Amino acid sequence: MNSNIPPANYTPGLAWLFLSPFGRLGRQAYWMGFGFIWVVIGIAIRLWWVSLDASTDLETLTLAHFMESNPLFPYLFFILQWLELAFVIKRCQDAGITGFAALLVFVPLVNLLAVAIFGMLPSAQGPNRYGPEANSYYRRPNS
């Protein structure tokens, strides 16, 4: 084995997929991860919607009403924001772009466009500095 090539994990688990910003993430896993996030958001919105009074004026509702309706919603959206950021960072790295480009997900209106563009970028061919191939990452050598 060539000692210049760092050891890699070609079969990372779900903890890596959802929590880690390190490595490379292919388009299929990226879109499946975002599908999961959007389903969770949809369920939260549905729970909030059915809890509204029939007499509620829908034109006066704001995001604050939604977040105040359940004390767990702010935590849920913080967690989902981290998941989104981890997916986008890994997707950028898979395309050979620095993960700092993922900060575009915090810019209103640009974030939806950024998520779509990063999801359509092709993977970099061969290994790059973030991992040997899509859906993998380099491990730190044991010291």
C-alpha positions as CSV (number, residue, x, y, z in Angstrom):
1,M,0.0,0.0,0.0
2,N,1.3,3.5,-0.9
3,S,2.0,5.4,2.3
4,N,1.2,8.7,0.6
5,I,-2.5,7.8,0.2
6,P,-4.4,8.3,3.5
7,P,-6.7,5.5,4.6
8,A,-10.3,6.1,3.6
9,N,-13.8,5.0,4.6
10,Y,-15.8,3.8,1.6
11,T,-18.8,2.8,3.5
12,P,-19.7,5.6,6.0
13,G,-22.8,5.2,8.1
14,L,-25.9,7.2,8.8
15,A,-24.2,9.3,11.5
16,W,-21.6,10.4,9.0
17,L,-24.3,11.1,6.4
18,F,-26.5,13.3,8.7
19,L,-24.0,14.9,11.1
20,S,-20.5,15.2,9.6
21,P,-19.4,17.9,7.2
22,F,-16.3,16.0,6.2
23,G,-16.0,13.9,3.0
24,R,-17.8,13.7,-0.3
25,L,-21.5,13.1,-1.0
26,G,-22.9,12.0,-4.3
27,R,-26.0,13.5,-5.9
28,Q,-28.3,10.5,-5.1
29,A,-27.5,10.5,-1.4
30,Y,-27.7,14.4,-1.4
31,W,-31.2,14.4,-2.9
32,M,-32.4,11.6,-0.7
33,G,-31.1,13.4,2.4
34,F,-32.9,16.6,1.3
35,G,-36.1,14.5,0.7
36,F,-35.9,13.4,4.3
37,I,-35.4,16.9,5.5
38,W,-38.4,18.2,3.5
39,V,-40.6,15.3,4.7
40,V,-39.8,16.2,8.4
41,I,-40.5,19.9,7.7
42,G,-43.8,18.9,6.0
43,I,-44.8,16.8,9.0
44,A,-44.0,19.8,11.3
45,I,-46.0,22.2,9.2
46,R,-48.9,19.7,9.0
47,L,-49.0,19.3,12.8
48,W,-49.0,23.1,13.2
49,W,-51.7,23.5,10.5
50,V,-54.1,21.1,12.1
51,S,-53.6,22.8,15.5
52,L,-54.9,26.2,14.2
53,D,-58.3,27.4,15.2
54,A,-60.9,27.6,12.5
55,S,-61.3,31.2,13.3
56,T,-57.6,32.0,12.7
57,D,-57.0,34.8,10.1
58,L,-54.5,33.2,7.8
59,E,-53.3,36.5,6.5
60,T,-52.0,37.5,9.9
61,L,-49.9,34.4,10.5
62,T,-46.1,34.8,10.6
63,L,-43.2,32.5,11.0
64,A,-43.1,33.6,14.7
65,H,-46.6,32.1,15.1
66,F,-45.4,28.8,13.8
67,M,-42.2,28.7,15.9
68,E,-44.2,29.7,19.1
69,S,-46.9,27.0,18.5
70,N,-44.6,24.2,19.7
71,P,-41.6,24.7,22.0
72,L,-39.7,22.0,20.1
73,F,-40.0,23.6,16.6
74,P,-37.0,26.0,17.1
75,Y,-34.8,23.0,18.1
76,L,-36.1,21.0,15.2
77,F,-35.3,23.7,12.7
78,F,-31.8,24.2,14.2
79,I,-31.1,20.5,13.8
80,L,-32.5,20.5,10.3
81,Q,-30.4,23.5,9.4
82,W,-27.3,21.6,10.6
83,L,-28.3,18.6,8.5
84,E,-28.8,20.8,5.4
85,L,-25.4,22.5,5.9
86,A,-23.6,19.1,6.4
87,F,-25.2,17.8,3.1
88,V,-24.3,20.9,1.1
89,I,-20.7,21.0,2.5
90,K,-20.1,17.4,1.5
91,R,-21.8,17.9,-1.9
92,C,-19.5,20.9,-2.6
93,Q,-16.5,18.9,-1.6
94,D,-17.6,16.1,-3.9
95,A,-17.7,18.5,-6.8
96,G,-14.2,19.8,-5.9
97,I,-15.5,23.1,-4.5
98,T,-14.5,24.4,-1.0
99,G,-17.2,23.7,1.6
100,F,-17.3,27.5,2.4
101,A,-19.5,27.8,-0.7
102,A,-22.2,26.1,1.5
103,L,-22.6,29.3,3.4
104,L,-24.9,30.4,0.6
105,V,-27.6,28.3,2.3
106,F,-27.9,31.1,4.9
107,V,-28.7,33.8,2.3
108,P,-32.5,34.1,1.9
109,L,-33.8,33.3,-1.6
110,V,-30.3,32.4,-2.7
111,N,-30.4,29.3,-0.5
112,L,-33.0,27.4,-2.7
113,L,-31.0,28.2,-5.8
114,A,-27.8,27.1,-4.2
115,V,-29.3,23.8,-2.9
116,A,-30.5,23.0,-6.5
117,I,-27.3,24.0,-8.2
118,F,-25.0,22.1,-5.8
119,G,-27.3,19.1,-6.2
120,M,-26.9,19.1,-10.0
121,L,-23.1,19.5,-10.1
122,P,-21.3,16.4,-11.3
123,S,-18.9,14.7,-8.9
124,A,-15.2,15.3,-9.4
125,Q,-13.7,12.3,-11.2
126,G,-11.2,10.4,-9.1
127,P,-10.0,11.2,-5.7
128,N,-9.7,14.8,-4.5
129,R,-8.5,16.4,-1.2
130,Y,-11.9,15.5,0.5
131,G,-12.2,11.8,-0.3
132,P,-11.3,9.1,-2.7
133,E,-14.8,9.0,-4.3
134,A,-18.4,10.1,-3.8
135,N,-19.9,8.9,-0.5
136,S,-16.6,8.5,1.2
137,Y,-14.0,10.4,3.3
138,Y,-10.4,10.1,4.3
139,R,-9.7,8.9,7.8
140,R,-7.1,10.5,10.0
141,P,-4.1,8.3,10.4
142,N,-3.8,6.6,13.8
143,S,-0.9,8.2,15.7
